[in-house]
Amino acid sequence: MASTDTTTTAAKDGGDLAGLEAGLDALESVPQGRTPFRRTFTEKILPPVLAVALVLAVWQALVSFEIVDDPTKLPAPADVWNVVRDAWLQGELLGYIWTSVSRGLLGFCLALLIGTPLGLLVARVKFVRAALGPILSGLQSLPSVAWVPPAVIWLGLNNSMMYAVILLGAVPSIANGLVSGVDQVPPLFLRAGRTLGATGLKGTWHIVLPAALPGYVAGLKQGWAFSWRSLMAAEIIASFPDLGVGLGQLLENGRNASDMAMVFEAILLILIVGIAIDLLIFSPLERWVLRSRGLLVRN
């Protein structure tokens, strides 16, 4: 009789646990249906459109009500649009953008190849961290424009100088981002990996890098920002006809000609390209990493 009661109790407990697990699974499951366009429009598209419209309205008001009545200081939005349209019609606009974007992406890829192993080395070897950790932090806080004069002296006015400035600006950010991600890996993961035989390079590839992805992606995002800013600084300061006209050179040309419409054209293009790269590459990558860890759910 006692054996029968024990069996019944165990079965009941097993059923309760199964029900509890099913309930937790139901709570964690998220419908994967397509988000209605109306919701996407109101939550994702409309807010930035309204923000841009507000900026343009304030800008136009400053000109129309002559709060800033000097066109050499603040051109009207229509004047800037005319400059952009003329550059497009003359076939120059895409050339400006491609010259800078191609340099920026290539320089960032080179920084990625250097910064990733450097970050792993600093994160995993105590002596290297003690020696290079403070230097990387100092380099990350150093303005990128400071590297332009020595890069010109060392390498001359050429594309190699541009890439050197990008590397010096982006590598510390990528390496420090990876170091931060590795430092946040729970020790339990490392012990479990060693128990399963994942040691050395195998443990780094299968345990450390996947667990450090959130910090690493944050470092990549910051590294791109440093790459883009470094490139703009190099193009503004080290202008040379053989280098072609990028967005930074376009900005400097507008300053030399005292053409504020051209200056604003360059500023807007630099801003648009930076936002586009973030939206097309880094934001989806960041969402994928967060979603794969259950930190972001589909709405």
C-alpha positions, 0 to 999 in steps of 0.5 A: 500500500505504501509502495502504491502511495509513493508511486502515485506521489512520484507520478503526480510530482512528475506531472506537476514538473512537466506542467511547469516546464510546459508553462515556462516554454509557453511563456518563452515562446513568442509568436513569429507572425509578420508584424503589420505594416501599420505598426512598423510604420508608426513605430519605426518609420514615422518617428525619424521622418517626423524628426527630420521634418522638424529639423528642416522646419526649424532650419527653414524658419531661421532663414525665412524669419531672418533670424540668421540673415546671412546666407554665407553662414546658413543657407536655405534648405533649398540651396543645399538641395540644389547643390546636391541635385547638381552634383547628382546630375553631373555624375559626381555625387556617387563618386564622392560617396564611393571614394570615402565609403570604399576607403572606410570599409577597407580600412575597417576590415583591415582594423578588424583583422588586426584588432581581433587577435590583438584583443584576444591576446590582451584578454587571455594573457595577463602579461600582455594585458598589463603591458598593452591594456593601458596603451590601448585605452590611451590610444582609444581616447586620443583624437584621430586627427592627431595621427594625420600629420605624422602619417603624412610625414611617414607615408606621404599623401596617398591612400596608405596614409588614409588607411594608417589613420583609420587603423590607428583610430579603429584598432584600439576600439575593436580590441578593447570591445573584445577584451570587455566581452571576454571579461564578461564571459561567466567562469562557469562557461570556461569550466564547462568547456574545459570539462568537455575538452574545449581548451586552447584554440578550440576553447577560444573558438567554441566558448570564449568568442561566442560568449563574448559576442555582445561586447565584441559587436559593441566594439565593432560598432564603435570601431566603425565610428572611429574609422569613419571619423578618422577617414574624414579627418584625414581627407579634410587635412591631407587633401591632394588631387591624386587622392580623388574627392571624397566627402571630407575633401568636399567639405574642405573644398566648400570651406575654401570656396566659402560656399556654405551650401557645399559645406552643408551638402558634405555634412549631410552626406557624411551623416547619411552614410554613417547612419546607413552603414549602421542601419544596414550592417551593425544594427541587424548584427546587434539585433541578431546577437541579442535575439540569439541570447534571448535578450531581444524578442520579436514584437 
